[in-house]
Amino acid sequence: MLENIQSYLSKQAVKYIKPEKAGPHQEEMENLKALGQAARKEMQTLAKLLEERLAPFKMDRVSNWANQAQICRPHFWCYYRAPEDSLDDVAMAIRLYGQPEKWGISVEVSFVERKKSDTTLAKQHKVLDLPIAPSLYYFAQENGVSHRVEGTEENRQMLKAAVRDGRIRKVLVKYDVVVTTSKTMEELVEELADGFDKLKPYFEKANKN
């Protein structure tokens, strides 16, 4: 299951060169592009199956297999929005993490950076207004670098203070689903949908006026 995604995870930060310009690496680049596209297609299939479980949420497009600088980006993501949501609202998303030997998909409450408005960050900060539930954790951005923070009440208060002081720019709430060879697609979709249920209160809190 999701074999192309698993293989593509090893290509993180690899530079893609158009095969016709790659000289002796032409075949390697053709294979890289084919793998990236196949991995993205698997992510699209998964995202679509999940969408069917998440009504009324609708999926956005899955991120590209390489960025504008043609650097491979195997940690695909896909945002989901409720029909009444604006583009600058806080959304829900799934995002790949890890390496081929140990990887998974996280569900998160976050927003699309390039679509944010003056109010988006303040909305996102509201996820800290609710106590953190078991099995969830925070992902905090400090000086442009994001790091995992264990989901405890003590850390919630610490992050609230850090946001207030301007030391932390944004805090996501996340839930991880590990992918294993024995897991079926149906089981994976079910676990991801369960993650959405766990995170929904934080999503609703963030977008509440």
C-alpha positions as CSV (number, residue, x, y, z in Angstrom):
1,M,0.0,0.0,0.0
2,L,1.3,3.5,-1.0
3,E,4.6,1.9,-2.2
4,N,5.4,4.9,-4.5
5,I,4.9,7.4,-1.6
6,Q,7.2,5.3,0.6
7,S,9.9,5.1,-2.1
8,Y,9.6,8.8,-2.9
9,L,10.2,9.8,0.8
10,S,13.9,9.0,0.3
11,K,14.0,11.8,-2.4
12,Q,13.5,14.6,0.0
13,A,15.5,17.7,-1.2
14,V,16.8,16.0,-4.3
15,K,17.2,18.4,-7.2
16,Y,15.2,17.5,-10.3
17,I,16.7,18.4,-13.7
18,K,14.8,18.2,-17.0
19,P,15.9,14.9,-18.5
20,E,16.9,16.6,-21.8
21,K,19.3,18.8,-19.8
22,A,20.5,16.1,-17.4
23,G,23.2,14.6,-19.6
24,P,24.3,11.2,-18.2
25,H,21.6,11.5,-15.6
26,Q,18.7,11.6,-18.1
27,E,17.2,8.2,-17.2
28,E,17.6,8.8,-13.5
29,M,15.7,12.1,-13.9
30,E,13.0,10.4,-16.0
31,N,12.6,7.8,-13.2
32,L,12.5,10.5,-10.5
33,K,9.7,12.4,-12.2
34,A,7.7,9.2,-12.8
35,L,8.1,8.3,-9.1
36,G,7.1,11.7,-7.9
37,Q,4.0,11.8,-10.1
38,A,3.0,8.2,-9.1
39,A,3.5,9.1,-5.4
40,R,1.4,12.2,-5.8
41,K,-1.3,10.2,-7.5
42,E,-1.4,7.8,-4.5
43,M,-1.8,10.8,-2.2
44,Q,-4.7,12.1,-4.3
45,T,-6.4,8.8,-4.2
46,L,-6.0,8.7,-0.4
47,A,-7.2,12.3,0.0
48,K,-10.3,11.6,-2.1
49,L,-11.2,8.5,-0.1
50,L,-10.8,10.5,3.1
51,E,-13.0,13.3,1.7
52,E,-15.8,10.8,1.3
53,R,-15.7,10.2,5.0
54,L,-15.5,13.9,6.0
55,A,-18.7,15.5,4.5
56,P,-19.3,18.4,4.3
57,F,-15.5,19.1,4.2
58,K,-14.1,19.4,0.7
59,M,-10.4,18.7,-0.3
60,D,-8.1,21.2,-1.8
61,R,-5.5,20.1,-4.3
62,V,-2.6,17.9,-3.2
63,S,0.8,19.7,-3.1
64,N,3.1,19.2,-6.1
65,W,5.9,16.5,-6.1
66,A,8.5,19.3,-6.5
67,N,8.6,23.0,-5.7
68,Q,9.2,25.9,-8.1
69,A,12.9,25.5,-7.7
70,Q,12.5,21.9,-8.8
71,I,13.4,20.4,-5.4
72,C,11.6,17.2,-4.6
73,R,8.9,17.5,-1.9
74,P,7.7,14.1,-0.9
75,H,6.0,15.2,2.3
76,F,2.7,15.9,0.4
77,W,-0.1,17.8,2.0
78,C,-3.8,18.4,1.3
79,Y,-6.1,20.9,3.0
80,Y,-9.8,20.4,3.7
81,R,-12.4,23.1,4.2
82,A,-16.0,23.3,5.3
83,P,-18.3,25.0,2.6
84,E,-18.7,28.2,4.7
85,D,-15.0,28.6,5.3
86,S,-13.1,31.5,3.7
87,L,-9.7,30.9,2.1
88,D,-8.0,32.9,5.0
89,D,-9.8,30.8,7.7
90,V,-8.0,28.1,9.7
91,A,-8.4,24.7,7.9
92,M,-7.8,21.0,8.5
93,A,-5.1,19.2,6.6
94,I,-3.2,15.9,6.2
95,R,0.5,15.9,5.8
96,L,3.1,13.1,5.2
97,Y,6.0,12.8,7.6
98,G,9.1,10.6,8.2
99,Q,11.5,8.5,6.1
100,P,10.8,5.3,4.1
101,E,11.7,3.1,7.1
102,K,9.3,4.9,9.5
103,W,6.6,7.2,8.2
104,G,3.0,8.2,8.5
105,I,0.4,10.9,7.9
106,S,-0.5,13.6,10.4
107,V,-3.8,15.4,10.6
108,E,-3.5,19.0,11.6
109,V,-5.4,22.3,12.3
110,S,-3.5,24.9,10.3
111,F,-3.7,27.4,7.5
112,V,-2.3,28.0,4.0
113,E,0.5,30.6,4.4
114,R,0.0,32.3,1.0
115,K,-3.7,32.7,1.6
116,K,-3.6,34.2,5.1
117,S,-5.0,37.6,6.0
118,D,-4.3,39.9,8.9
119,T,-6.6,37.9,11.1
120,T,-5.5,34.3,10.3
121,L,-2.7,34.0,12.9
122,A,-4.9,35.3,15.7
123,K,-7.5,32.6,14.7
124,Q,-4.8,29.9,14.7
125,H,-3.7,31.0,18.2
126,K,-7.1,30.1,19.5
127,V,-6.2,26.4,19.4
128,L,-4.4,27.1,22.6
129,D,-7.6,28.2,24.3
130,L,-8.8,24.6,24.6
131,P,-7.1,22.0,26.9
132,I,-5.0,19.5,24.8
133,A,-6.5,16.1,24.5
134,P,-4.5,12.8,24.9
135,S,-2.7,11.7,21.7
136,L,-2.5,15.2,20.3
137,Y,0.6,17.4,20.2
138,Y,1.7,20.9,19.2
139,F,3.9,22.0,16.4
140,A,5.3,25.4,17.1
141,Q,7.2,27.8,14.8
142,E,10.0,29.8,16.5
143,N,12.4,32.0,14.4
144,G,11.2,30.3,11.2
145,V,11.9,26.8,12.5
146,S,9.0,24.4,13.5
147,H,9.4,21.9,16.3
148,R,7.2,19.3,18.1
149,V,6.0,20.1,21.6
150,E,4.4,17.5,23.7
151,G,0.7,18.0,24.4
152,T,0.5,18.8,28.1
153,E,-1.3,21.5,30.0
154,E,2.1,22.9,31.2
155,N,3.2,23.2,27.6
156,R,-0.1,24.8,26.6
157,Q,0.4,27.6,29.1
158,M,4.0,28.0,28.1
159,L,3.0,28.3,24.4
160,K,0.3,30.8,25.2
161,A,2.8,33.0,27.0
162,A,5.3,32.6,24.1
163,V,2.7,33.6,21.6
164,R,1.7,36.6,23.7
165,D,5.4,37.7,23.9
166,G,5.9,37.2,20.2
167,R,8.5,34.5,20.6
168,I,6.3,31.9,18.9
169,R,4.7,32.8,15.5
170,K,2.2,30.0,15.1
171,V,1.2,26.8,16.8
172,L,-0.5,23.9,15.1
173,V,-2.4,21.0,16.8
174,K,-1.6,17.6,15.3
175,Y,-2.3,13.9,15.4
176,D,-0.1,11.2,13.9
177,V,-1.2,8.1,12.1
178,V,1.6,5.6,11.5
179,V,1.6,3.8,8.1
180,T,2.6,0.1,8.2
181,T,2.7,-2.6,5.5
182,S,0.0,-4.6,7.3
183,K,-2.4,-1.7,7.3
184,T,-5.1,-1.6,4.7
185,M,-6.3,1.6,2.9
186,E,-9.7,1.3,4.6
187,E,-8.0,1.1,8.0
188,L,-5.8,4.1,7.2
189,V,-8.7,6.2,6.1
190,E,-10.6,5.3,9.2
191,E,-7.7,6.3,11.5
192,L,-7.3,9.6,9.6
193,A,-11.0,10.3,9.9
194,D,-10.7,9.6,13.7
195,G,-7.9,12.1,13.8
196,F,-10.2,14.7,12.2
197,D,-12.8,14.0,14.9
198,K,-10.2,14.5,17.6
199,L,-9.1,17.8,16.1
200,K,-12.5,19.2,15.2
201,P,-13.0,21.1,18.5
202,Y,-9.8,23.0,17.9
203,F,-10.7,23.8,14.3
204,E,-14.1,25.1,15.4
205,K,-12.6,27.1,18.2
206,A,-10.1,28.7,15.8
207,N,-12.8,29.9,13.4
208,K,-15.4,31.0,16.0
209,N,-15.9,34.7,16.0
